[in-house]
Amino acid sequence: MDLVTPPHPECTVSGIMGFILRLSRVAGVAPLKFTSTREGYRIQVSHNYSLYGEAVVLLFVAVSIVAVVMDLTIYKDFSLKATTNANRIVWITDVGIVSLVVIIGAYTGVKRMRYMIDTVVELKQVDEELKKFRKPTYINDRKTLLSLTALTFSIGIVFTDYGYFMYKVIMNNGKILTSSLYVFYAISCIKLELLVIQFTLTSMLILATLMELNNCFDDILLEMQKNKSVVSKFTVLYTQTVFKKKSTLIKSNRVTQEIFDQNTKLNEGNTIIAKKLNQLVRLYGSMSDIIDKVEKSNGILLVVLLLSFLLHLVIAPYHLLNGIAHPERNDLWNVVLQVPYAILHFGKLVMVVEPCHQTHDELDNTKNMIAHLMRYIRHDDFELITEIKTFFRHLNLNQGLYAPMKLFTLNRSIIVAVSIGLQKDLLFE
């Protein structure tokens, strides 16, 4: 089903989200207009910045390709980036996949930013509704630390590699002009990192709101358990009293009246619970729609991002093992640098997959809580039974999943598969 046009033209962001989006706009992968406000920045999609981003990305990709072509025309013994035929293939693949990712990031920028704005607005609306049920749980926010650490580590590794590469070129009196053009490829790698952080921050916002929603379901479950324990208490008391001597008839009547009064209160309480559940079902439907829109608007980008992670996680061990097997043709520093590169690419994979996996866990947790809730509903409580059945329909028919282009589901099994594949690759090498 095609996505409809998002109804919200603008939203307000602050903190690390605003910082990353401003950097992304400069990099050309977030076509946004920023207006400063007391709460942070009001952002809107900008077609002018979209044209700027497309032009900048095409320029960087074109220069990177020109640098590769110029480098490959040199005799391979004088090329520091492609010393063998195998290295040439690996280097072309490396530059090609990074170029593909940033091009898709730039040309899908308008659609992604529209749905990101829509997501932020709808999440704020859901959060406001949830405040009516309980105080929000302020969990330690690690988004800022995670994002800044990932960005700093990426910039440090990429430009350390490029700086040492240029040092070798200068010391060997190599083609300085050709080699200096590779700085455009290095900056493209930073653009890729910004695309990863954009998606990670958005998925973490969704996860935080979904956790608050499940806390509300958990409160209802606890309330239903409490109600059932009260009913059981009075039922036991009534049974014990009825089967005593006739002289306890007056006491029995008093207990019966207490049970009647208690059941009246419980019926009123269950009516309130049914209304709460109805509102939470509606909010759950909104969360499913939000996940669905984020997944669809980022689908093709997520596919090429994961492809880039997989290829880089093969390329880094290749360079490492090649350097160990042929130390005479490889620099020790370049060999050592492949270890942080592998950590960097594996970290990107985890940053994309882990929030999605935890979101799926929260969705499964909702199903488990509703299954437990069914145990505490009386058969004559038709209103609550109706709400539960409605909710089950939502769970079965309208559950959002992160499944880019319906090719696979983003969960930890992907990380396990990649790890096993890398082990096989290392063994065969």
C-alpha angles and dihedrals in degrees: 000000000000120000118253121229110278110250096213114079096185145016140181123251132178142172120023093350091059092045094051093045092051091051089047091053091054088048090051099244100101114052098199139142115220126209118183116235136167091261095049127273129344107216131199132176111263122201090195091059088045090060089045091051094048091049094047094047093047089050093051093046092047093050091047091053091047089052091051092048092049091047094050092052089064118089105269095241089064097045112095094193098045111032095156137027091253091051090051092056091047092048093049090049091049095051092041097054094046090049091049092051096050092045091053089044091055098042094047091044098104094051094044094049093048092055093041089056090047090049094051092049094048093046090053089051091051091048090053091051092049091055087069090065103041144343111277116257108237103212119189105277110229098167093098095050093045095049097045092045092050093046094045093046092049094048091046095051096042096048094039087057092046093045093052090045091055090046090056091047092053094044091050093045088239132159098302095176093052093044094047089060089067088077086082089059090049091053089048088059088057089051088055090052091052090053090053092050092048092058094041093053092048093049091047090054089053091047093052092052092046090052090054090050091052090050087059091051088049090054090053090049091052090048092052091048090051091050092051092050090052092051091049091051094054092043091055091046091050093049093050091049098047094054094053126090122302089252087074093060092107090051089048092054090050092052091047090054090049091052090049091051091046092050089050090054091046092051090052089047092050090052089055090047090051090054091048091048091050090055093046091050089055091049091048089054089052091052091051090051091049092052090047093052094046091049094049096044091051097035103111092037091054091050094053091042091055090045090054091050092051094048093046091048087057095043095052095055089044092057091043095051092040090054092050093047095045108028091161091065098040136063116240092226092056090050093051091046091062090073096063088040090057090047090049095052093043089050090054090052091052092047091057099039105037100064089047092050092049090049090054088049090054091050090052089047089057090055091050093051092050089050089054090045090059089064092063100048118103117229092237094053095096096166094057092042089054092052092049092051090049090051092050088055089054091049094050100037106029108035113137120225134182099238110145110220087340089281099118142342118254105238139122093277086078090058090048091049091050092049092051091046091052091050090053090047092052092048093050091047 
